[in-house]
Amino acid sequence: MRKQEQREKRYVPVQVRFDTEGNMRPMIIEFDEAHAYTIDKVTDKCRAACQRVGGVGIRYTCMIQGQETYLWFEENRWFVEAKQ
């Protein structure tokens, strides 16, 4: 049986591009000073709850270096589920 990893809600800076209609698209997640990840593709955007760490907002399903990850926009801040 595999032990489930502990996760925490971590607010992160995100570089965003706005189109002419005012829609925003996350481009880069700045996880910490040494780690910034370019988002290769956003495959989905929907309103959703984050079950593991709590919170509700707009969930972006992103591809980063071949890995699918979630990024949430909640009350004008961005967060991810980070390993503790």
C-alpha positions as CSV (number, residue, x, y, z in Angstrom):
1,M,0.0,0.0,0.0
2,R,1.4,3.4,-1.0
3,K,1.6,6.2,1.5
4,Q,-0.3,9.3,0.4
5,E,1.9,12.4,0.3
6,Q,0.9,15.3,2.6
7,R,0.0,18.4,0.7
8,E,-0.3,22.1,1.7
9,K,-1.9,25.1,0.1
10,R,0.8,27.3,-1.2
11,Y,0.1,30.8,-2.6
12,V,2.5,31.5,-5.5
13,P,3.2,34.4,-7.9
14,V,2.0,33.7,-11.5
15,Q,2.8,35.6,-14.6
16,V,-0.4,36.0,-16.6
17,R,-1.2,37.1,-20.2
18,F,-4.4,38.9,-20.9
19,D,-6.0,38.8,-24.3
20,T,-8.0,41.6,-26.0
21,E,-11.2,40.2,-24.4
22,G,-9.8,40.4,-20.9
23,N,-9.4,36.7,-20.5
24,M,-6.3,35.7,-18.5
25,R,-4.0,32.8,-19.2
26,P,-1.3,31.7,-16.7
27,M,2.1,31.5,-18.3
28,I,4.7,31.0,-15.6
29,I,4.4,29.7,-12.0
30,E,7.1,31.1,-9.7
31,F,7.2,28.4,-7.1
32,D,10.1,30.0,-5.1
33,E,13.1,32.1,-5.9
34,A,15.0,29.2,-7.5
35,H,12.1,27.5,-9.3
36,A,9.9,29.1,-12.1
37,Y,7.9,26.7,-14.3
38,T,6.7,27.7,-17.8
39,I,3.2,26.4,-18.5
40,D,3.3,24.6,-21.8
41,K,-0.5,24.4,-22.3
42,V,-3.7,25.0,-20.4
43,T,-6.0,22.0,-21.2
44,D,-9.0,23.0,-19.0
45,K,-10.5,25.8,-17.0
46,C,-13.4,25.4,-14.7
47,R,-14.8,26.3,-11.3
48,A,-13.8,23.6,-8.8
49,A,-13.0,22.8,-5.2
50,C,-9.6,21.7,-4.1
51,Q,-10.4,18.6,-2.1
52,R,-6.9,18.0,-0.6
53,V,-6.0,21.4,0.8
54,G,-9.3,23.3,0.8
55,G,-10.4,26.2,-1.3
56,V,-12.7,26.9,-4.2
57,G,-11.9,28.9,-7.3
58,I,-11.1,28.7,-11.0
59,R,-9.0,25.6,-11.5
60,Y,-6.6,25.6,-14.4
61,T,-5.4,22.2,-15.6
62,C,-1.9,22.8,-16.9
63,M,0.8,20.8,-18.7
64,I,4.3,21.6,-17.3
65,Q,7.2,19.6,-18.7
66,G,4.9,16.7,-19.7
67,Q,3.2,16.6,-16.3
68,E,-0.4,17.5,-15.6
69,T,-0.9,19.8,-12.6
70,Y,-3.6,22.0,-11.2
71,L,-3.4,25.7,-10.5
72,W,-6.2,27.6,-8.7
73,F,-7.2,31.2,-8.9
74,E,-9.1,32.0,-5.6
75,E,-10.1,35.5,-4.4
76,N,-7.5,37.2,-6.6
77,R,-4.6,34.9,-5.6
78,W,-3.1,31.9,-7.1
79,F,-2.3,28.6,-5.3
80,V,-1.1,25.1,-5.9
81,E,-1.1,21.9,-3.8
82,A,2.5,21.7,-2.7
83,K,4.3,18.7,-1.0
84,Q,5.0,19.3,2.6
